[in-house]
């Protein structure tokens, strides 16, 4: 009986560690792509927020990634380890002209009814920043099962999400540089 309870406890701990393992691989991926972890916050509800700053990325200034487990415990065995991954890419806007503010409002109105889920990207403006947001629901057990970690699959998934955000921010970066060169 003691052995059974011990194995059950070990399985529960391993299941809870899936998001921590995923975060470790995420940090490794970002470091390999010249992004440095500048902030990490975790709470008791299995929410982890990581903020990265890029060294030489022409589009991103910062990237905030939140890993939030929504299904855990026995339900995760049936449904999988359902986790919401939120990505918030930040582009720095140094100069704000009146025309830029009008363009900001136009973009914000277009995004008013968009829901940033399943790869749908919403662009939001602040006076000095342009922010692209998206969310994905992922089963982390697809990447981490037992002691096996599929790093390549995690790297490919994160790369795809970051490229999607980059595609949405690049045109805005070009507009800023074209405006400031004139």
Residue frames as qw, qx, qy, qz and C-alpha x, y, z in Angstrom:
[[0.000, 0.885, 0.465, 0.000, 0.00, 0.00, 0.00],
 [0.314, -0.781, 0.104, 0.529, 2.83, 2.38, 0.86],
 [0.406, -0.115, 0.604, 0.676, 4.47, 1.70, -2.53],
 [0.198, 0.631, 0.669, 0.338, 1.20, 2.46, -4.35],
 [0.137, -0.940, -0.255, 0.179, 0.76, 5.77, -2.48],
 [0.422, -0.577, 0.322, 0.621, 4.39, 6.66, -3.11],
 [0.363, 0.163, 0.668, 0.628, 4.01, 6.02, -6.87],
 [0.071, 0.808, 0.563, 0.156, 0.76, 8.03, -6.94],
 [0.264, -0.880, -0.042, 0.393, 2.47, 10.95, -5.21],
 [0.435, -0.327, 0.498, 0.675, 5.42, 10.75, -7.63],
 [0.294, 0.450, 0.684, 0.493, 3.09, 10.75, -10.66],
 [0.051, -0.918, -0.390, 0.051, 1.23, 13.79, -9.29],
 [0.351, -0.750, 0.181, 0.531, 4.49, 15.67, -8.74],
 [0.415, -0.051, 0.629, 0.655, 5.71, 14.77, -12.24],
 [0.190, 0.687, 0.632, 0.305, 2.40, 15.95, -13.71],
 [0.161, -0.945, -0.183, 0.219, 2.72, 19.26, -11.85],
 [0.450, -0.557, 0.361, 0.598, 6.31, 19.60, -13.08],
 [0.589, 0.455, 0.544, 0.387, 5.34, 19.47, -16.77],
 [0.187, 0.954, 0.165, 0.164, 4.91, 23.25, -17.03],
 [0.402, -0.824, 0.320, 0.237, 8.19, 23.85, -15.16],
 [0.668, -0.076, 0.586, 0.452, 9.99, 21.54, -17.60],
 [0.440, 0.721, 0.433, 0.315, 8.33, 23.38, -20.50],
 [0.087, -0.995, 0.023, 0.032, 9.47, 26.73, -19.03],
 [0.582, -0.555, 0.455, 0.383, 13.04, 25.46, -18.73],
 [0.596, 0.248, 0.586, 0.489, 13.08, 24.48, -22.40],
 [0.201, 0.910, 0.319, 0.170, 11.45, 27.84, -23.28],
 [0.302, -0.903, 0.199, 0.231, 14.17, 29.76, -21.43],
 [0.627, -0.253, 0.572, 0.465, 16.83, 27.70, -23.19],
 [0.496, 0.570, 0.537, 0.375, 15.25, 28.40, -26.60],
 [0.050, 0.987, 0.144, 0.051, 15.03, 32.14, -25.95],
 [0.468, -0.731, 0.350, 0.352, 18.64, 32.29, -24.75],
 [0.621, 0.022, 0.608, 0.494, 19.79, 30.55, -27.94],
 [0.318, 0.685, 0.480, 0.446, 17.91, 33.24, -29.91],
 [0.316, 0.237, -0.143, 0.908, 19.58, 36.21, -28.15],
 [0.441, -0.660, -0.194, -0.577, 16.79, 36.89, -25.68],
 [0.301, 0.167, -0.719, 0.604, 17.64, 37.25, -22.02],
 [0.454, -0.620, -0.639, -0.041, 15.32, 36.55, -19.14],
 [0.109, 0.407, -0.259, 0.869, 14.83, 39.76, -17.17],
 [0.458, -0.210, 0.406, -0.762, 11.81, 38.83, -15.03],
 [0.443, -0.139, -0.865, -0.190, 10.04, 35.70, -13.88],
 [0.429, -0.207, 0.394, -0.786, 6.92, 35.65, -11.72],
 [0.414, -0.144, -0.883, -0.169, 5.04, 32.58, -10.45],
 [0.494, -0.331, 0.273, -0.756, 2.03, 32.15, -8.22],
 [0.391, -0.120, 0.860, -0.306, 0.32, 29.30, -6.37],
 [0.732, 0.422, 0.337, -0.415, -2.23, 28.73, -9.20],
 [0.711, 0.043, 0.564, 0.418, 0.46, 27.44, -11.60],
 [0.400, 0.902, 0.136, 0.084, 0.73, 30.73, -13.50],
 [0.644, -0.351, 0.208, 0.647, 4.22, 31.65, -14.65],
 [0.358, 0.928, 0.101, -0.018, 5.11, 34.90, -16.38],
 [0.702, -0.220, 0.249, 0.630, 8.47, 35.34, -18.10],
 [0.285, 0.943, 0.020, -0.172, 9.75, 38.54, -19.65],
 [0.772, -0.007, 0.291, 0.565, 12.61, 38.47, -22.14],
 [0.123, 0.896, -0.126, -0.407, 14.60, 41.34, -23.59],
 [0.863, 0.408, 0.173, 0.242, 16.25, 40.93, -26.97],
 [0.525, -0.496, 0.238, 0.649, 19.84, 41.80, -27.67],
 [0.090, -0.314, 0.503, 0.800, 19.81, 42.27, -31.45],
 [0.310, 0.493, 0.806, 0.103, 16.27, 41.66, -32.67],
 [0.095, 0.111, 0.279, 0.949, 15.23, 44.28, -35.25],
 [0.375, -0.482, -0.515, -0.601, 11.51, 43.98, -34.38],
 [0.656, -0.606, -0.449, -0.017, 11.06, 42.98, -30.75],
 [0.041, -0.696, 0.419, -0.582, 12.06, 45.06, -27.79],
 [0.315, -0.236, 0.799, -0.455, 10.60, 42.67, -25.19],
 [0.601, -0.105, -0.673, -0.417, 8.57, 39.49, -25.19],
 [0.418, -0.249, 0.622, -0.613, 6.37, 38.48, -22.28],
 [0.555, -0.024, -0.776, -0.299, 5.21, 34.85, -22.14],
 [0.524, -0.282, 0.497, -0.632, 2.68, 33.61, -19.62],
 [0.430, 0.016, -0.892, -0.137, 2.23, 29.90, -19.02],
 [0.476, -0.181, 0.393, -0.765, -1.02, 29.24, -17.18],
 [0.132, -0.055, -0.986, -0.084, -2.18, 25.70, -16.47],
 [0.535, -0.142, -0.045, -0.832, -5.96, 25.39, -16.62],
 [0.927, -0.130, -0.193, -0.294, -6.47, 21.63, -16.26],
 [0.151, 0.523, -0.785, 0.296, -4.50, 19.66, -13.70],
 [0.530, -0.203, 0.685, -0.457, -4.76, 16.71, -11.36],
 [0.524, 0.154, 0.838, -0.010, -6.91, 13.72, -12.33],
 [0.532, 0.746, 0.260, -0.304, -8.71, 15.74, -15.02],
 [0.143, 0.763, -0.513, -0.366, -5.38, 16.25, -16.81],
 [0.372, -0.156, 0.903, 0.151, -5.12, 12.48, -17.30],
 [0.488, 0.538, 0.683, -0.075, -8.41, 12.57, -19.21],
 [0.349, 0.911, 0.192, -0.104, -8.12, 15.92, -21.00],
 [0.679, 0.379, -0.073, 0.624, -4.37, 16.41, -21.10],
 [0.420, -0.481, -0.241, 0.731, -2.36, 19.11, -19.38],
 [0.253, 0.790, 0.398, 0.393, -4.28, 22.01, -20.92],
 [0.429, -0.491, -0.096, 0.752, -2.26, 25.17, -20.62],
 [0.312, 0.922, 0.223, 0.052, -2.86, 28.67, -21.94],
 [0.602, -0.135, 0.139, 0.775, 0.24, 30.23, -23.46],
 [0.150, 0.955, 0.237, -0.099, -0.04, 34.01, -23.77],
 [0.627, 0.051, 0.169, 0.758, 2.51, 35.90, -25.85],
 [0.035, 0.967, 0.196, -0.157, 2.92, 39.68, -25.72],
 [0.669, 0.152, 0.162, 0.709, 5.54, 41.10, -28.09],
 [0.108, -0.909, -0.170, 0.365, 6.55, 44.70, -27.57],
 [0.572, 0.456, 0.186, 0.656, 7.97, 47.02, -30.23],
 [0.318, -0.575, -0.214, 0.723, 9.50, 50.23, -28.96],
 [0.299, 0.775, 0.375, 0.412, 8.21, 53.42, -30.60],
 [0.488, -0.208, -0.198, 0.825, 10.64, 56.22, -29.84],
 [0.037, 0.102, -0.090, -0.990, 8.98, 59.13, -31.64],
 [0.182, 0.579, 0.788, -0.105, 5.28, 59.82, -31.58],
 [0.006, 0.000, -0.275, -0.961, 3.92, 62.24, -34.14],
 [0.513, 0.218, 0.305, -0.772, 0.26, 63.33, -34.46],
 [0.667, 0.284, -0.486, -0.489, -0.11, 61.16, -37.58],
 [0.307, 0.161, -0.922, 0.171, 1.15, 58.17, -35.57],
 [0.259, 0.103, 0.678, -0.681, -1.55, 58.71, -32.95],
 [0.660, 0.295, -0.052, -0.689, -4.26, 58.74, -35.62],
 [0.592, 0.288, -0.726, -0.200, -2.84, 55.53, -37.10],
 [0.041, 0.113, -0.886, 0.449, -2.77, 54.02, -33.59],
 [0.496, 0.183, 0.451, -0.719, -6.47, 54.68, -33.10],
 [0.692, 0.336, -0.362, -0.527, -7.29, 53.22, -36.51],
 [0.445, 0.228, -0.864, 0.059, -5.42, 50.01, -35.65],
 [0.129, -0.009, 0.780, -0.612, -7.01, 49.86, -32.20],
 [0.629, 0.225, 0.155, -0.727, -10.50, 50.18, -33.71],
 [0.661, 0.303, -0.604, -0.327, -9.77, 47.35, -36.16],
 [0.381, 0.148, -0.873, 0.267, -8.70, 45.14, -33.26],
 [0.411, -0.269, 0.355, -0.795, -11.56, 46.06, -30.94],
 [0.863, -0.033, 0.121, -0.488, -13.59, 42.93, -31.68],
 [0.665, 0.370, -0.647, 0.041, -10.71, 40.52, -32.27],
 [0.817, -0.530, 0.186, -0.135, -10.12, 37.82, -29.70],
 [0.213, 0.715, -0.665, -0.006, -6.42, 37.01, -29.38],
 [0.735, -0.214, 0.613, -0.193, -6.90, 33.24, -29.28],
 [0.841, 0.218, 0.476, 0.139, -5.64, 30.37, -31.45],
 [0.577, 0.051, 0.373, 0.725, -3.07, 32.48, -33.22],
 [0.119, 0.864, 0.362, 0.329, -5.26, 35.50, -33.77],
 [0.497, -0.088, -0.199, 0.840, -3.00, 38.52, -33.13],
 [0.079, -0.929, -0.359, -0.053, -4.29, 41.75, -31.66],
 [0.472, 0.283, -0.112, 0.827, -2.24, 44.94, -31.98],
 [0.322, -0.873, -0.350, 0.111, -2.50, 47.52, -29.23],
 [0.423, 0.578, -0.114, 0.688, -0.77, 50.88, -28.95],
 [0.464, -0.732, -0.235, 0.441, 0.69, 52.81, -26.12],
 [0.174, 0.964, -0.104, -0.172, 2.38, 56.14, -26.76],
 [0.022, -0.750, 0.645, 0.143, 5.86, 54.62, -26.75],
 [0.304, -0.181, 0.933, 0.060, 5.11, 50.97, -27.46],
 [0.703, 0.151, -0.352, -0.599, 3.26, 48.83, -29.96],
 [0.408, -0.233, 0.838, -0.279, 2.12, 45.53, -28.46],
 [0.634, 0.111, -0.599, -0.476, 1.09, 42.36, -30.32],
 [0.471, -0.232, 0.716, -0.460, -0.83, 39.78, -28.26],
 [0.698, 0.087, -0.573, -0.421, -1.91, 36.21, -28.93],
 [0.578, -0.324, 0.637, -0.393, -2.96, 33.13, -26.95],
 [0.591, 0.189, -0.737, -0.270, -2.80, 29.41, -27.58],
 [0.793, -0.341, 0.351, -0.362, -4.23, 26.47, -25.68],
 [0.514, 0.468, -0.718, -0.037, -1.72, 23.62, -25.69],
 [0.940, -0.328, -0.025, -0.094, -1.50, 20.17, -24.17],
 [0.032, -0.805, 0.589, -0.063, 1.99, 20.18, -22.65],
 [0.774, -0.201, 0.598, -0.050, 1.89, 16.40, -22.25],
 [0.797, 0.600, 0.073, 0.019, 2.38, 16.35, -26.02],
 [0.360, 0.797, -0.403, 0.272, 5.88, 17.73, -25.44],
 [0.066, -0.478, 0.754, -0.445, 6.73, 16.31, -22.02],
 [0.888, -0.203, -0.216, -0.351, 5.81, 12.76, -21.07],
 [0.915, -0.313, -0.099, 0.233, 7.47, 11.10, -18.13],
 [0.525, -0.604, 0.239, 0.550, 11.18, 11.74, -18.40],
 [0.512, 0.271, 0.524, 0.624, 11.08, 12.37, -22.17],
 [0.080, 0.775, 0.139, -0.612, 11.12, 15.96, -23.38],
 [0.611, 0.491, 0.456, 0.422, 10.64, 16.72, -27.09],
 [0.255, -0.600, 0.010, 0.758, 12.73, 19.90, -27.22],
 [0.168, 0.009, 0.589, 0.790, 12.58, 20.15, -31.00],
 [0.079, -0.621, -0.723, -0.292, 8.77, 20.17, -31.00],
 [0.270, -0.800, -0.334, 0.419, 8.75, 22.89, -28.31],
 [0.295, -0.397, 0.281, 0.823, 11.35, 24.91, -30.24],
 [0.102, 0.256, 0.693, 0.667, 9.31, 24.62, -33.46],
 [0.151, -0.746, -0.647, -0.046, 6.07, 25.63, -31.73],
 [0.291, -0.756, -0.145, 0.569, 7.61, 28.68, -30.06],
 [0.286, -0.201, 0.458, 0.817, 9.41, 29.65, -33.26],
 [0.057, 0.484, 0.725, 0.487, 6.13, 29.51, -35.20],
 [0.212, -0.838, -0.479, 0.156, 4.36, 31.72, -32.63],
 [0.338, -0.630, 0.077, 0.695, 7.19, 34.26, -32.51],
 [0.240, 0.034, 0.590, 0.770, 7.32, 34.45, -36.31],
 [0.025, -0.690, -0.677, -0.253, 3.57, 35.11, -36.37],
 [0.269, -0.850, -0.249, 0.378, 3.99, 38.02, -33.95],
 [0.382, -0.388, 0.344, 0.765, 6.97, 39.29, -35.92],
 [0.216, 0.363, 0.682, 0.598, 4.91, 39.27, -39.17],
 [0.110, -0.842, -0.519, -0.096, 2.33, 41.51, -37.52],
 [0.361, -0.821, -0.049, 0.439, 4.84, 43.94, -36.03],
 [0.559, -0.064, 0.404, 0.722, 7.26, 44.24, -38.98],
 [0.214, 0.644, 0.463, 0.571, 4.95, 46.41, -41.13],
 [0.306, -0.926, -0.222, -0.017, 4.40, 48.75, -38.19],
 [0.611, -0.524, 0.194, 0.560, 8.15, 49.02, -37.64],
 [0.465, 0.248, 0.461, 0.713, 8.64, 49.88, -41.34],
 [0.006, -0.851, -0.399, -0.343, 5.97, 52.57, -41.12],
 [0.473, -0.837, -0.059, 0.267, 7.74, 54.10, -38.13],
 [0.576, -0.322, 0.340, 0.670, 11.11, 54.19, -39.86],
 [0.334, 0.483, 0.513, 0.627, 9.68, 55.50, -43.13],
 [0.154, -0.921, -0.327, -0.148, 7.88, 58.25, -41.25],
 [0.510, -0.783, 0.059, 0.352, 10.93, 59.28, -39.20],
 [0.613, -0.045, 0.393, 0.684, 13.29, 59.34, -42.23],
 [0.267, 0.701, 0.449, 0.485, 11.22, 61.95, -44.03]]
